[in-house]
Amino acid sequence: MANGSFSTPKTYQLFVPEIKRLLSLKKLAELEKFLNALSAFDITDAWKEFTPDEKTILFNLLKTSLSVKVFETLDMPDQKHILSTLSDDVTQAFLQDVPADDLARVFHKLPNRVVKHLFSYIKKAEMVRYVNEMLSFPEHTAGSLMDPKFFTLKKDLTAHQAITALSAAVHTTTDEPLVDIYVADGDGRLLGQVALADLFRASSNMKISEIMTSTQRIQVPAILDQEKVAEHFRKFDLLSCPVVDPEGKLLGIIPASRILDVVREEATEDVQKIGGMEALDAPYFQIGFFSMVKKRAGWLLVLFVGETFTASAMGFFQAELEKALVLALFIPLIISSGGNSGSQATTLVIRAMALGEVRLRDWWKVMRREIASGLTLGGILGCFGLLRILLWPARTTLYGEHYVLIGFTVAASLVGIVLWGTLAGSMLPLILRRLGFDPAAASAPFVATLVDVTGLVIYFTAASLILSGSLL
Amino acid sequence: MANGSFSTPKTYQLFVPEIKRLLSLKKLAELEKFLNALSAFDITDAWKEFTPDEKTILFNLLKTSLSVKVFETLDMPDQKHILSTLSDDVTQAFLQDVPADDLARVFHKLPNRVVKHLFSYIKKAEMVRYVNEMLSFPEHTAGSLMDPKFFTLKKDLTAHQAITALSAAVHTTTDEPLVDIYVADGDGRLLGQVALADLFRASSNMKISEIMTSTQRIQVPAILDQEKVAEHFRKFDLLSCPVVDPEGKLLGIIPASRILDVVREEATEDVQKIGGMEALDAPYFQIGFFSMVKKRAGWLLVLFVGETFTASAMGFFQAELEKALVLALFIPLIISSGGNSGSQATTLVIRAMALGEVRLRDWWKVMRREIASGLTLGGILGCFGLLRILLWPARTTLYGEHYVLIGFTVAASLVGIVLWGTLAGSMLPLILRRLGFDPAAASAPFVATLVDVTGLVIYFTAASLILSGSLL
């Protein structure tokens, strides 16, 4: 879906050569001046053009305000790299200004030793508390996504007082855009929210308690999985979401912009699992070669071992094959049709489950639908297969005198195998979820392997029923 | 990733039976009273429990303010259904209040006839203009995502005047939460934006032109594809984004909450294509049986026709098969290993391209990486295959006296096929993009089919090289 008329301004192509030149000449003072005249977005855009060592040099040359902005917009692997290689004096300045939530997210990915070292640089007690609080929640939970810095109103303020308090607060504490303002009691327990528009709309002596709306349905517990949090944002069309502890105390706010990352991350994980590998934890070019091979080899081996059963199955039918070698010709055609229909069905159901469209209790509705689909799709392929054999010019030389019977064997097997593939593919994700596993593990290759082995059995059974007395 | 401690309050399970009871008794007056006491979210949650006819009855009973809220939170197919079946007097009231952007999105999916009919009910000229403006942009573009109702400031206002203008405006025009406020000149051309926090922070006689920041890098053209818009939100961590025409006139604002739907929709399309089918345009249970079968059968047939070449390829090697039937045993194992590695590679590259991690110009870097991966993965599987044959207890009965040579044939073929599968799988999405097609069409089953046919050629070539003089 290319779009000609819009392209991100690629200004970095103009200044990257200059940076590279200054780097190679080691003119660091000049480079520092040049870099700090650029915008954070320009630098982030150009970041991938540099080697890890160059990145370290460049980042150390940025002034603190710029380095914080660049850090915020870089991807996780680059953030990790920076925090691990920053020079001591730069670290000192940098760590005081970087937002606590960004820091906590990177700390989750760094070795304990490095985190401890970095913590020793943080001067503000408040910052230490924020980061520690966020680190206390596991990755991929609401608690690890939230911004622990927020502003709350008391419920007995008037609208006028609230606006004054708000403008005083933005002077000092928060950089985040304000959308919804939360109301809490003296113990920090979340009471409700006030939309900024409603605050403006209210007459100035109206009490916050009269303007605020309930957050009962919107607030999420800190330990909620991020996939569920994303679902929640979509369902309620949220721009921000309050995170609470079991006592209802407000812990932080998640902005919608962060959820975009979550949705992409979760979709990527699912896509990779559906493709038959372990989910990678970094972008394609950033993950190390051996970690990538490891994540691919594991599943390939599992599938390979599963697939060796086809050799056993074929060995079992060796007598039939010797009598009618022509049967071998159609083996790849038949098992791959089963694999393809299984791959379609499993992908469809995995995605529908990820989106919450299909739930466990729907299994019977799914099964009915997929039996009908499998029979229809199998019927279509069966007819095609039959015609392919009956109408092929060289049919008698290639398939022998019994080519009509062979045609019917292939057609019947196709109906059976496509039905079985569709059924196995659609039920497997539901069975995995029922057993407490990730449905996305029912990858297309996994289903295909399962269907290959059983497909051979279906094929040779159909053959011995239809061909016994003639070829067999 | 289940999470026990949090579940959406399923209060609807309490009132659905009551609604069903009143429906069956046709006590519509009582039902109307009961329904209008519920919240919009409760009704949306419960919506899927009713049949299409019941939905029509229920929606017609809702008071306008509630029906608008319910409409906004329902999925597209339900929105379409409602607009197509609404009774005339309800339509009249309803259409005056529903947000123009929601309406335009549904209108895109409705037949022209219905849209015309509905237009005749809209009384407000402004609303007609908004909807028409949005309909003038194709679906899946920035223009179709934006909210055409927005508030702008003039640049020579003071901060104090701006706050006054803003609070006057929220009284009358907008329901959307305010995050960024845009600044436009007399012709509506976008000049910049003011973060609400900055407006509060500024001293009251500061000019907007001094507070505002540039939107040059953030604004998007109305015809930009939604996938690019989503990428844009993520890159700049946006909570809202201005949409402009070629002259720079502000046309509307896209809120981040809408982008969550886009990201999910695009990921779903990619997942379904990777699974080897056309992307469905509705949730699993809402799409009609025959449209679903059509979208699956098309690709299954294409793959089937491709796969019939395996029968031709095998026919070509029939002489070898007659001499060494044992070769047939390993065919499924070998071709499926090629298919599995191809499926991994294509999925990986398609997703990396969708995320912008891999671009066309990176093809050589990808190719180098995948040649190395293919050789490593093929080597691992080859060793396993060799050992499987050499150490199998019944090796001489099953594979004959030349089982060592057969082992090496299988191992060599595995290296070749996995390398070829990995290479084909990784390059195909890039080639498709280069030719102007969607990379996601290089689905796992498509690559597997491609690799199956060539895999047979590789296998029999390896066999004739290694086994000539012994078995062949």
Chai-1 contact restraints between the chains, C-beta under 6 A:
chainA,res_idxA,chainB,res_idxB,connection_type,confidence,min_distance_angstrom,max_distance_angstrom,comment,restraint_id
A,M1,B,D225,contact,1.0,0.0,6.0,A-B,restraint_1
A,M1,B,E227,contact,1.0,0.0,6.0,A-B,restraint_2
A,N3,B,L224,contact,1.0,0.0,6.0,A-B,restraint_3
A,N3,B,D225,contact,1.0,0.0,6.0,A-B,restraint_4
A,N3,B,K228,contact,1.0,0.0,6.0,A-B,restraint_5
A,F6,B,P221,contact,1.0,0.0,6.0,A-B,restraint_6
A,F6,B,L224,contact,1.0,0.0,6.0,A-B,restraint_7
A,S167,B,F200,contact,1.0,0.0,6.0,A-B,restraint_8
A,V170,B,A197,contact,1.0,0.0,6.0,A-B,restraint_9
A,V170,B,F200,contact,1.0,0.0,6.0,A-B,restraint_10
A,V170,B,R201,contact,1.0,0.0,6.0,A-B,restraint_11
A,H171,B,R201,contact,1.0,0.0,6.0,A-B,restraint_12
A,P177,B,V179,contact,1.0,0.0,6.0,A-B,restraint_13
A,P177,B,A195,contact,1.0,0.0,6.0,A-B,restraint_14
A,P177,B,L239,contact,1.0,0.0,6.0,A-B,restraint_15
A,L178,B,L196,contact,1.0,0.0,6.0,A-B,restraint_16
A,L178,B,A197,contact,1.0,0.0,6.0,A-B,restraint_17
A,V179,B,P177,contact,1.0,0.0,6.0,A-B,restraint_18
A,V179,B,V179,contact,1.0,0.0,6.0,A-B,restraint_19
A,A195,B,P177,contact,1.0,0.0,6.0,A-B,restraint_20
A,L196,B,L178,contact,1.0,0.0,6.0,A-B,restraint_21
A,A197,B,V170,contact,1.0,0.0,6.0,A-B,restraint_22
A,A197,B,L178,contact,1.0,0.0,6.0,A-B,restraint_23
A,F200,B,S167,contact,1.0,0.0,6.0,A-B,restraint_24
A,F200,B,V170,contact,1.0,0.0,6.0,A-B,restraint_25
A,R201,B,V170,contact,1.0,0.0,6.0,A-B,restraint_26
A,R201,B,H171,contact,1.0,0.0,6.0,A-B,restraint_27
A,P221,B,F6,contact,1.0,0.0,6.0,A-B,restraint_28
A,L224,B,N3,contact,1.0,0.0,6.0,A-B,restraint_29
A,L224,B,F6,contact,1.0,0.0,6.0,A-B,restraint_30
A,D225,B,M1,contact,1.0,0.0,6.0,A-B,restraint_31
A,D225,B,N3,contact,1.0,0.0,6.0,A-B,restraint_32
A,E227,B,M1,contact,1.0,0.0,6.0,A-B,restraint_33
A,K228,B,N3,contact,1.0,0.0,6.0,A-B,restraint_34
A,F233,B,L260,contact,1.0,0.0,6.0,A-B,restraint_35
A,R234,B,L260,contact,1.0,0.0,6.0,A-B,restraint_36
A,D237,B,S257,contact,1.0,0.0,6.0,A-B,restraint_37
A,L239,B,P177,contact,1.0,0.0,6.0,A-B,restraint_38
A,L239,B,S257,contact,1.0,0.0,6.0,A-B,restraint_39
A,A256,B,A256,contact,1.0,0.0,6.0,A-B,restraint_40
A,A256,B,S257,contact,1.0,0.0,6.0,A-B,restraint_41
A,S257,B,D237,contact,1.0,0.0,6.0,A-B,restraint_42
A,S257,B,L239,contact,1.0,0.0,6.0,A-B,restraint_43
A,S257,B,A256,contact,1.0,0.0,6.0,A-B,restraint_44
A,L260,B,F233,contact,1.0,0.0,6.0,A-B,restraint_45
A,L260,B,R234,contact,1.0,0.0,6.0,A-B,restraint_46
A,V263,B,V263,contact,1.0,0.0,6.0,A-B,restraint_47
A,A267,B,A267,contact,1.0,0.0,6.0,A-B,restraint_48
A,T268,B,R351,contact,1.0,0.0,6.0,A-B,restraint_49
A,V271,B,V271,contact,1.0,0.0,6.0,A-B,restraint_50
A,V271,B,T347,contact,1.0,0.0,6.0,A-B,restraint_51
A,V271,B,R351,contact,1.0,0.0,6.0,A-B,restraint_52
A,G275,B,S343,contact,1.0,0.0,6.0,A-B,restraint_53
A,G275,B,Q344,contact,1.0,0.0,6.0,A-B,restraint_54
A,G275,B,T347,contact,1.0,0.0,6.0,A-B,restraint_55
A,G276,B,N340,contact,1.0,0.0,6.0,A-B,restraint_56
A,G276,B,S343,contact,1.0,0.0,6.0,A-B,restraint_57
A,G276,B,Q344,contact,1.0,0.0,6.0,A-B,restraint_58
A,M277,B,Q344,contact,1.0,0.0,6.0,A-B,restraint_59
A,P283,B,E357,contact,1.0,0.0,6.0,A-B,restraint_60
A,Y284,B,A352,contact,1.0,0.0,6.0,A-B,restraint_61
A,Y284,B,E357,contact,1.0,0.0,6.0,A-B,restraint_62
A,Y284,B,V358,contact,1.0,0.0,6.0,A-B,restraint_63
A,V293,B,S373,contact,1.0,0.0,6.0,A-B,restraint_64
A,V293,B,T376,contact,1.0,0.0,6.0,A-B,restraint_65
A,R296,B,Q344,contact,1.0,0.0,6.0,A-B,restraint_66
A,A297,B,L377,contact,1.0,0.0,6.0,A-B,restraint_67
A,A297,B,I380,contact,1.0,0.0,6.0,A-B,restraint_68
A,L300,B,N340,contact,1.0,0.0,6.0,A-B,restraint_69
A,L300,B,L377,contact,1.0,0.0,6.0,A-B,restraint_70
A,L303,B,N340,contact,1.0,0.0,6.0,A-B,restraint_71
A,F304,B,S337,contact,1.0,0.0,6.0,A-B,restraint_72
A,F304,B,L381,contact,1.0,0.0,6.0,A-B,restraint_73
A,E307,B,L333,contact,1.0,0.0,6.0,A-B,restraint_74
A,E307,B,S336,contact,1.0,0.0,6.0,A-B,restraint_75
A,T308,B,L333,contact,1.0,0.0,6.0,A-B,restraint_76
A,T308,B,R388,contact,1.0,0.0,6.0,A-B,restraint_77
A,T310,B,P332,contact,1.0,0.0,6.0,A-B,restraint_78
A,T310,B,L333,contact,1.0,0.0,6.0,A-B,restraint_79
A,A311,B,L329,contact,1.0,0.0,6.0,A-B,restraint_80
A,A311,B,F330,contact,1.0,0.0,6.0,A-B,restraint_81
A,A311,B,L333,contact,1.0,0.0,6.0,A-B,restraint_82
A,M314,B,L329,contact,1.0,0.0,6.0,A-B,restraint_83
A,G315,B,L329,contact,1.0,0.0,6.0,A-B,restraint_84
A,G315,B,L398,contact,1.0,0.0,6.0,A-B,restraint_85
A,A328,B,A328,contact,1.0,0.0,6.0,A-B,restraint_86
A,L329,B,A311,contact,1.0,0.0,6.0,A-B,restraint_87
A,L329,B,M314,contact,1.0,0.0,6.0,A-B,restraint_88
A,L329,B,G315,contact,1.0,0.0,6.0,A-B,restraint_89
A,F330,B,A311,contact,1.0,0.0,6.0,A-B,restraint_90
A,P332,B,T310,contact,1.0,0.0,6.0,A-B,restraint_91
A,P332,B,I335,contact,1.0,0.0,6.0,A-B,restraint_92
A,P332,B,D452,contact,1.0,0.0,6.0,A-B,restraint_93
A,L333,B,E307,contact,1.0,0.0,6.0,A-B,restraint_94
A,L333,B,T310,contact,1.0,0.0,6.0,A-B,restraint_95
A,L333,B,A311,contact,1.0,0.0,6.0,A-B,restraint_96
A,I335,B,P332,contact,1.0,0.0,6.0,A-B,restraint_97
A,S336,B,E307,contact,1.0,0.0,6.0,A-B,restraint_98
A,S336,B,D452,contact,1.0,0.0,6.0,A-B,restraint_99
A,S337,B,F304,contact,1.0,0.0,6.0,A-B,restraint_100
A,N340,B,G276,contact,1.0,0.0,6.0,A-B,restraint_101
A,N340,B,L300,contact,1.0,0.0,6.0,A-B,restraint_102
A,N340,B,L303,contact,1.0,0.0,6.0,A-B,restraint_103
A,N340,B,P445,contact,1.0,0.0,6.0,A-B,restraint_104
A,S343,B,G275,contact,1.0,0.0,6.0,A-B,restraint_105
A,S343,B,G276,contact,1.0,0.0,6.0,A-B,restraint_106
A,S343,B,P445,contact,1.0,0.0,6.0,A-B,restraint_107
A,Q344,B,G275,contact,1.0,0.0,6.0,A-B,restraint_108
A,Q344,B,G276,contact,1.0,0.0,6.0,A-B,restraint_109
A,Q344,B,M277,contact,1.0,0.0,6.0,A-B,restraint_110
A,Q344,B,R296,contact,1.0,0.0,6.0,A-B,restraint_111
A,T347,B,V271,contact,1.0,0.0,6.0,A-B,restraint_112
A,T347,B,G275,contact,1.0,0.0,6.0,A-B,restraint_113
A,R351,B,T268,contact,1.0,0.0,6.0,A-B,restraint_114
A,R351,B,V271,contact,1.0,0.0,6.0,A-B,restraint_115
A,A352,B,Y284,contact,1.0,0.0,6.0,A-B,restraint_116
A,E357,B,P283,contact,1.0,0.0,6.0,A-B,restraint_117
A,E357,B,Y284,contact,1.0,0.0,6.0,A-B,restraint_118
A,V358,B,Y284,contact,1.0,0.0,6.0,A-B,restraint_119
A,S373,B,V293,contact,1.0,0.0,6.0,A-B,restraint_120
A,T376,B,V293,contact,1.0,0.0,6.0,A-B,restraint_121
A,L377,B,A297,contact,1.0,0.0,6.0,A-B,restraint_122
A,L377,B,L300,contact,1.0,0.0,6.0,A-B,restraint_123
A,I380,B,A297,contact,1.0,0.0,6.0,A-B,restraint_124
A,L381,B,F304,contact,1.0,0.0,6.0,A-B,restraint_125
A,R388,B,T308,contact,1.0,0.0,6.0,A-B,restraint_126
A,L398,B,G315,contact,1.0,0.0,6.0,A-B,restraint_127
A,A444,B,A444,contact,1.0,0.0,6.0,A-B,restraint_128
A,P445,B,N340,contact,1.0,0.0,6.0,A-B,restraint_129
A,P445,B,S343,contact,1.0,0.0,6.0,A-B,restraint_130
A,D452,B,P332,contact,1.0,0.0,6.0,A-B,restraint_131
A,D452,B,S336,contact,1.0,0.0,6.0,A-B,restraint_132
